[in-house]
């Protein structure tokens, strides 16, 4: 371990702050920030390369840094004073661990699919918290991949990682254009079910999700673009019993994904 970082103005502390705040900086450096033992350990188990680990011994009373340094040979480990660490801790109740990790940058053709894939697609997702919550659903349901099309938020945004509690590392995640995603789905013979409030939409639990399936979610404000509506095999809807005409996108995604999982498990007997 190197000499302790005491000053909040240290160049490494400043760089972490830049990576937290700026998606362009994350792209240039091909790095992102992870905070917390659980999230960092899940990243490691999922094959994410940890470049640097920052530990505040005054907070990390269990000295979990030893576990990480044993896993990642050659990983740089920095001890950080409490005042300096307070600048880079972006959540309440920090456990004194922050890491810099290398982005994966998967492409559509890198995806490893099961024989009968189940994929969740998000078009123009805006809120990091929603993305993180959806990644928790994707992990819980054990789906093949999440494809984020024309994103309006970075999948490596610190708030997305925090909301996902590390689950953003446990599923394959790709960002691409809607056009490329549609072409890839057609080539791989995966049916497209577009969640949309349209006259053509059918009640979701009357659909058959037992074959290769992609469930596509749009934004809460504007829904899906015509590009997805025109190319979908079916449009689906979650019936509403109250005055609301929509639900939070992460909640809707959970309803639809777990219906697909239920049907598949029932079909297997």
C-alpha positions in Angstrom: 0.0 0.0 0.0 1.3 3.4 -0.9 1.6 6.5 1.4 -1.8 7.6 2.7 -3.7 10.2 0.8 -4.6 12.9 3.3 -5.4 16.0 1.3 -8.9 16.3 -0.4 -7.1 18.2 -3.1 -4.9 15.2 -4.1 -4.8 14.6 -7.8 -6.2 11.0 -7.5 -9.1 12.3 -5.4 -9.8 14.9 -8.0 -9.8 12.3 -10.8 -12.3 10.1 -9.0 -14.6 13.1 -8.7 -14.3 13.8 -12.4 -15.1 10.2 -13.2 -18.2 10.3 -10.9 -19.6 13.5 -12.4 -18.8 13.2 -16.1 -19.8 10.4 -18.5 -17.4 11.9 -21.1 -14.5 11.5 -18.7 -15.5 7.9 -18.0 -15.5 7.3 -21.8 -12.1 8.9 -22.3 -10.4 7.0 -19.5 -12.5 3.9 -20.0 -12.9 3.8 -16.2 -15.8 4.1 -13.7 -16.2 4.3 -10.0 -17.7 1.7 -7.7 -18.4 2.3 -4.0 -19.0 -0.3 -1.4 -17.7 -3.8 -0.5 -20.8 -5.6 -1.8 -20.7 -3.8 -5.2 -16.9 -4.1 -5.6 -16.9 -7.8 -4.7 -19.8 -8.5 -7.2 -17.9 -6.7 -9.9 -14.8 -8.8 -9.2 -16.8 -12.1 -9.2 -18.3 -11.0 -12.6 -14.9 -10.5 -14.2 -14.8 -6.7 -14.0 -11.1 -5.6 -13.8 -10.4 -3.4 -10.7 -7.6 -1.0 -11.4 -7.4 0.9 -8.1 -8.9 0.4 -4.7 -9.2 3.3 -2.2 -9.7 2.4 1.5 -10.4 4.6 4.5 -9.2 2.5 7.6 -11.1 4.8 10.0 -14.3 3.6 8.3 -13.3 0.1 7.1 -13.1 -1.4 10.6 -13.2 -4.9 9.2 -10.2 -4.3 7.0 -11.9 -5.9 4.0 -9.2 -4.4 1.8 -7.1 -7.5 2.5 -9.8 -9.6 0.8 -9.6 -7.5 -2.4 -5.9 -7.3 -2.6 -5.7 -11.1 -2.4 -8.1 -11.5 -5.3 -6.6 -8.9 -7.6 -2.9 -9.3 -7.9 -1.2 -6.1 -9.0 -4.2 -3.9 -8.1 -3.1 -0.6 -6.7 -4.4 0.0 -3.2 -4.4 3.5 -1.6 -5.1 4.3 2.0 -7.2 7.5 2.3 -7.7 9.8 5.2 -11.3 10.4 6.5 -11.5 13.9 5.2 -10.2 13.0 1.7 -12.5 10.0 1.6 -15.5 12.1 2.5 -15.1 13.9 -0.9 -15.3 10.7 -3.0 -18.0 8.8 -0.9 -21.2 9.4 -2.8 -23.7 7.5 -0.6 -24.8 7.6 3.0 -23.3 5.1 5.3 -20.2 4.4 3.2 -18.2 1.4 4.3 -14.9 3.1 3.4 -14.2 1.4 0.1 -14.1 2.9 -3.4 -12.7 1.4 -6.6 -11.8 2.4 -10.1 -12.8 -0.3 -12.6 -12.4 -0.8 -16.3 -15.6 -0.5 -18.5 -16.6 -3.7 -20.4 -17.9 -2.1 -23.5 -19.8 -5.2 -24.8 -21.2 -5.2 -28.3 -24.3 -7.0 -29.6 -22.2 -9.7 -31.2 -20.4 -10.3 -28.0 -23.6 -11.5 -26.2 -23.6 -15.1 -25.2 -27.2 -16.3 -25.5 -28.9 -19.4 -24.1 -30.8 -21.7 -26.4 -34.1 -19.9 -25.5 -33.1 -16.3 -24.7 -35.0 -13.8 -22.7 -33.8 -10.3 -23.2 -34.9 -6.9 -21.8 -34.6 -3.8 -23.9 -34.7 -0.2 -22.7 -35.1 2.6 -25.1 -33.8 6.0 -24.1 -33.8 5.3 -20.4 -33.3 8.6 -18.6 -33.0 8.1 -14.8 -30.0 6.2 -13.4 -32.2 5.0 -10.5 -34.6 3.3 -12.9 -31.8 1.7 -14.8 -30.3 0.4 -11.5 -33.7 -1.0 -10.3 -34.2 -2.7 -13.7 -30.8 -4.3 -13.5 -31.8 -5.8 -10.1 -34.9 -7.3 -11.8 -32.8 -8.6 -14.6 -30.5 -10.3 -12.1 -33.3 -11.7 -10.1 -35.0 -13.1 -13.1 -31.8 -14.5 -14.6 -32.4 -13.1 -18.0 -29.8 -13.4 -20.8 -29.0 -9.7 -21.3 -30.2 -6.1 -21.1 -29.8 -3.9 -24.2 -30.0 -0.2 -23.6 -30.8 1.6 -26.8 -30.1 5.3 -27.5 -29.4 5.9 -23.8 -29.9 9.2 -22.2 -28.0 8.1 -19.1 -24.7 6.3 -18.8 -24.9 2.7 -17.6 -21.8 3.5 -15.5 -23.4 6.4 -13.7 -22.6 6.1 -10.0 -26.3 6.3 -9.1 -27.1 3.5 -11.5 -24.5 1.3 -9.9 -25.7 2.2 -6.4 -29.3 1.5 -7.3 -28.4 -1.8 -8.9 -26.4 -2.9 -5.7 -23.9 -4.5 -8.0 -26.4 -6.3 -10.2 -25.3 -4.2 -13.2 -22.2 -6.5 -13.3 -24.1 -9.8 -13.1 -26.0 -9.6 -16.4 -24.7 -8.9 -19.9 -25.3 -5.2 -20.7 -25.0 -3.6 -24.2 -25.6 -0.1 -25.4 -26.5 0.5 -29.0 -28.9 2.2 -31.4 -32.5 1.0 -31.7 -31.8 0.3 -35.4 -28.9 -2.0 -34.6 -30.8 -3.8 -31.8 -33.8 -4.4 -34.1 -31.6 -5.8 -36.9 -29.8 -8.1 -34.4 -33.0 -9.4 -32.9 -34.4 -10.2 -36.4 -31.2 -12.0 -37.4 -31.3 -14.1 -34.2 -35.0 -14.8 -34.6 -36.0 -13.3 -31.3 -39.6 -12.1 -31.1 -40.1 -8.4 -30.1 -42.8 -7.6 -27.6 -43.2 -3.8 -27.3 -44.8 -2.4 -24.1 -47.0 0.4 -25.4 -50.3 2.2 -24.7 -51.8 1.7 -28.1 -55.0 0.4 -29.6 -53.2 -2.6 -30.9 -51.8 -3.6 -27.5 -52.8 -6.9 -26.1 -52.9 -7.8 -22.4 -49.5 -9.1 -21.4 -50.5 -12.3 -19.6 -52.3 -13.5 -22.7 -49.1 -13.5 -24.7 -46.8 -16.5 -25.2 -43.3 -15.6 -23.9 -42.0 -19.2 -24.0 -39.9 -18.8 -27.1 -36.9 -16.5 -27.7 -38.3 -13.2 -26.4 -37.3 -9.6 -26.2 -39.4 -7.3 -24.0 -39.0 -3.7 -25.0 -39.7 -0.8 -22.6 -39.9 2.9 -23.4 -39.7 6.1 -21.3 -42.5 7.0 -18.9 -43.0 10.3 -20.5 -43.2 9.4 -24.2 -43.2 5.6 -24.4 -41.6 3.7 -27.3 -40.6 5.3 -30.6 -42.4 4.4 -33.8 -39.3 2.5 -34.8 -40.0 -0.2 -32.2 -43.8 -0.1 -32.6 -43.6 -0.7 -36.4 -41.1 -3.5 -36.1 -42.5 -5.3 -33.0 -44.1 -8.7 -33.4 -46.7 -7.7 -30.8 -47.6 -4.7 -28.6 -48.4 -5.5 -25.0 -50.1 -3.6 -22.2 -50.4 -4.0 -18.4 -54.1 -3.3 -17.6 -54.7 -0.4 -15.2 -57.5 -0.6 -12.6 -57.1 2.9 -11.1 -56.8 6.5 -12.5 -53.1 6.1 -13.4 -52.4 5.3 -17.0 -48.9 4.1 -16.4 -46.5 2.8 -13.8 -42.8 3.4 -13.1 -40.8 1.8 -15.9 -38.8 -0.4 -13.5 -42.0 -1.7 -11.9 -43.5 -2.4 -15.3 -40.4 -4.2 -16.5 -40.5 -6.4 -13.4 -44.2 -7.4 -14.0 -43.5 -8.3 -17.7 -40.2 -10.1 -17.1 -41.5 -12.3 -14.3 -44.6 -13.2 -16.3 -42.2 -14.5 -19.0 -40.2 -16.4 -16.4 -43.4 -17.8 -14.9 -44.6 -19.1 -18.3 -41.3 -20.7 -19.0 -41.1 -22.5 -15.7 -44.7 -23.7 -16.1 -43.9 -25.0 -19.6 -40.9 -26.9 -18.3 -43.2 -28.5 -15.7 
